[in-house]
């Protein structure tokens, strides 16, 4: 056996809408078998191309409220009049088994996750290279109307103001470089001594054989 047992981590990615966090997240998931996506519950309508259970668990407000009231969520938040929440049980199981979980959430979700699982959270904020680039990206998303684009641009200022609450910040000048930066963060955090639950036994065994 050439690995040391470790506790999984929660990699939290946040950014204003359109800055690239979802694209970065998808690249990480495609390239790294050791991390899985936390599939949130949401009350928003399903977009073209999305799959229930893969992109989100789409539920109505009554079902969401019932889950919230019985403590099923690690965190939940309201974003653009829709509810989003992260279910607790599958995340806690993954961490115990040494698997990493990726979260694509806004600053509210990141704050709630830090409050409930601080030692497990590694947070990364993704900034756009400019306001113009952010607006152009939003306009190219066919599912968003001009009204929604304007609303998201107004919301970007509030989101960006929370950048300094995160462990790491990546400015998305170039997608490939941004993905590599987040991969480097993930690689380093996996080696953090406190997460290597099997390290003490390994070292004791090593010393005993010297």
C-alpha positions in Angstrom: 0.0 0.0 0.0 1.5 3.3 -1.1 -1.0 5.8 0.3 -1.7 7.1 3.8 -5.3 7.3 5.0 -6.7 10.8 5.1 -9.9 12.6 5.8 -11.6 14.2 2.8 -11.9 17.9 2.3 -14.6 20.3 1.1 -13.4 22.4 -1.8 -15.6 25.4 -2.0 -15.6 27.5 -5.2 -17.4 30.9 -5.3 -17.6 33.7 -7.7 -20.0 36.3 -9.1 -22.3 34.6 -11.7 -20.4 34.3 -15.0 -16.8 34.6 -13.7 -16.1 30.9 -14.4 -16.4 28.9 -11.2 -18.8 26.4 -12.8 -16.5 25.8 -15.8 -13.5 25.4 -13.5 -15.5 23.0 -11.3 -16.5 20.8 -14.4 -12.9 20.7 -15.5 -11.7 19.5 -12.1 -14.4 16.8 -12.0 -13.5 15.6 -15.5 -9.7 15.4 -14.7 -9.7 14.2 -11.0 -11.4 11.0 -10.0 -10.7 11.7 -6.3 -13.3 14.5 -6.1 -17.0 14.5 -6.5 -19.6 17.2 -6.9 -22.0 18.0 -4.1 -25.4 18.1 -5.8 -27.5 20.8 -4.2 -31.2 20.9 -3.9 -32.8 24.0 -5.5 -36.2 25.5 -6.1 -35.2 27.2 -9.3 -36.5 25.9 -12.7 -34.3 23.4 -14.6 -32.3 25.0 -17.4 -31.9 23.5 -20.9 -29.4 20.6 -20.8 -29.6 20.1 -17.0 -30.4 16.8 -15.5 -32.3 16.3 -12.2 -30.0 14.5 -9.7 -26.8 15.3 -11.6 -26.8 19.1 -11.9 -29.2 19.8 -9.0 -32.0 18.0 -7.2 -35.0 20.2 -8.3 -37.7 20.4 -5.7 -40.6 22.8 -4.9 -40.5 25.2 -2.1 -42.6 23.1 0.2 -40.3 20.1 -0.1 -37.3 22.3 0.4 -38.8 23.9 3.5 -39.5 20.4 5.0 -35.9 19.3 4.4 -34.6 22.5 6.0 -36.8 22.3 9.0 -35.7 18.7 9.8 -32.0 19.7 9.6 -31.2 17.9 6.3 -28.9 20.7 5.0 -25.4 21.6 5.9 -26.1 25.0 4.5 -28.9 26.7 2.6 -29.3 30.2 1.1 -31.6 32.3 -1.1 -30.1 33.5 -4.4 -32.2 35.5 -6.9 -35.4 34.4 -5.2 -34.6 30.7 -5.4 -33.5 28.4 -2.6 -30.3 26.3 -2.6 -29.2 23.8 0.0 -26.4 21.2 0.5 -27.6 17.9 2.1 -25.6 16.8 5.1 -25.5 13.0 5.1 -23.7 12.3 1.8 -21.0 14.9 2.4 -20.2 13.6 5.9 -20.0 10.1 4.6 -17.6 11.1 1.8 -15.3 12.9 4.2 -15.1 10.0 6.5 -14.2 7.7 3.6 -11.4 10.1 2.5 -13.2 11.4 -0.6 -13.2 15.1 -1.5 -16.4 17.0 -2.2 -16.6 20.0 -4.5 -19.1 22.8 -3.8 -20.1 25.4 -6.4 -21.8 27.9 -4.1 -22.1 31.7 -3.5 -20.6 33.6 -0.5 -23.6 32.9 1.6 -23.2 29.1 1.1 -19.5 29.4 1.7 -20.0 31.3 5.0 -22.5 28.7 6.2 -20.2 25.8 5.3 -17.3 27.4 7.2 -19.6 27.8 10.3 -20.7 24.1 10.2 -17.5 22.4 9.0 -14.6 24.9 9.4 -11.7 22.4 9.6 -12.9 20.5 6.5 -13.4 23.6 4.2 -10.9 24.9 1.7 -12.4 28.0 0.0 -11.5 29.6 -3.3 -12.9 32.8 -4.7 -12.8 33.2 -8.5 -12.6 36.8 -9.8 -13.3 37.9 -13.4 -10.5 39.8 -15.2 -12.8 42.8 -15.7 -16.4 44.0 -15.4 -16.6 44.1 -19.2 -15.5 40.5 -19.5 -18.0 39.5 -16.9 -20.9 41.2 -18.7 -19.9 39.7 -22.0 -19.9 36.2 -20.5 -23.3 36.7 -19.0 -24.7 38.0 -22.4 -23.5 34.9 -24.2 -25.5 32.6 -21.9 -28.6 32.0 -24.0 -30.8 31.0 -21.0 -30.5 34.5 -19.3 -32.6 37.5 -20.5 -31.2 41.0 -20.6 -33.1 41.8 -17.4 -31.5 38.9 -15.6 -28.0 39.9 -17.0 -28.5 43.4 -15.6 -29.6 41.9 -12.2 -26.6 39.6 -12.1 -24.2 42.5 -12.8 -25.7 44.4 -9.9 -25.3 41.3 -7.7 -21.7 40.8 -8.7 -20.6 43.8 -6.7 -22.1 42.4 -3.5 -20.6 39.0 -4.2 -17.1 40.4 -4.9 -17.0 42.3 -1.7 -16.6 39.0 0.1 -13.4 38.0 -1.7 -11.3 38.5 1.4 -13.2 35.9 3.4 -11.7 33.1 1.3 -8.5 31.0 1.8 -7.4 31.6 -1.8 -8.3 33.9 -4.7 -7.9 33.1 -8.4 -8.3 35.8 -11.0 -9.7 34.0 -14.1 -7.5 35.7 -16.8 -7.1 32.4 -18.6 -9.3 29.3 -18.0 -6.5 26.7 -18.3 -4.2 28.6 -15.8 -7.1 29.0 -13.4 -7.9 25.3 -13.5 -4.2 24.6 -12.8 -4.2 27.0 -9.9 -7.1 25.4 -8.3 -5.6 21.9 -8.9 -2.4 23.1 -7.1 -4.5 24.3 -4.2 -6.3 21.0 -4.0 -3.0 19.0 -4.2 -1.4 21.0 -1.3 -4.5 20.9 0.9 -4.7 17.1 0.5 -1.2 16.9 2.1 -2.0 19.0 5.1 -0.8 17.1 8.2 -4.1 17.4 10.1 -6.0 15.6 7.3 -3.6 12.7 7.1 -5.4 10.5 9.7 -3.1 7.5 9.0 0.1 9.5 9.3 0.9 9.0 13.0 0.6 5.2 12.7 2.8 5.3 9.6 5.5 7.3 11.3 5.4 5.1 14.4 5.8 2.0 12.2 8.6 3.7 10.3 10.5 4.5 13.5 10.0 1.0 14.8 11.7 -0.4 11.8 14.7 1.9 11.8 
